[in-house]
C-alpha cells in the first residue's frame, strides 16, 4: 500500500495506507522514517472493521 497520511500521537503513529480502493489505518513506531507517499507492506493482526457510518462490524 501507499502511505497517505500520518497522525503523530506521541508514543505511536496512526498510519493511513491506501491499498487498492480501500484505506487501512494501522499503528506505526513513532521513530520510523516513514513519510507520506512511501510504499509499505501491511500484515493484518487482529483487524477491526467498520461500516460506512463508522460503526464497528463484529467479524
C-alpha positions in Angstrom: 0.0 0.0 0.0 0.9 3.7 -0.1 1.1 5.9 3.0 -1.5 8.8 2.5 -1.4 10.4 6.0 0.5 10.0 9.3 -1.1 11.0 12.6 1.7 11.6 15.1 0.3 10.8 18.5 3.4 10.8 20.7 4.1 7.1 21.7 2.6 5.8 18.4 1.6 6.9 15.0 -1.6 6.1 13.1 -0.5 5.3 9.6 -3.2 5.7 6.9 -2.4 3.4 4.0 -4.2 3.1 0.6 -4.5 -0.5 -0.6 -6.2 -0.6 -4.0 -9.6 1.1 -3.4 -9.5 0.8 0.5 -7.9 2.7 3.3 -6.3 0.9 6.2 -5.3 2.6 9.4 -2.6 0.9 11.4 -0.1 1.6 14.2 3.5 2.5 13.5 6.5 3.2 15.6 7.0 7.0 16.0 10.7 6.6 15.5 10.3 5.1 12.0 11.4 7.1 8.9 8.1 6.6 7.1 6.7 9.5 5.1 3.5 10.3 3.1 4.0 8.7 -0.3 6.1 5.8 0.9 5.2 2.3 -0.3 4.7 -0.2 2.6 3.7 -3.7 3.3 0.8 -4.4 5.7 0.2 -7.5 7.7 -3.2 -7.7 9.4 -3.1 -8.8 13.0 -6.5 -8.7 14.9 -8.0 -6.2 12.5 -11.2 -4.2 13.4 -13.7 -3.5 10.7 -16.2 -0.5 10.5 -19.1 0.2 8.2 -19.6 3.4 6.2 -21.1 5.2 9.3 -18.1 4.3 11.5 -19.9 1.5 13.4 -17.8 -1.5 14.3 -18.6 -4.7 12.4 -18.2 -7.8 14.5 -16.4 -10.3 12.4 
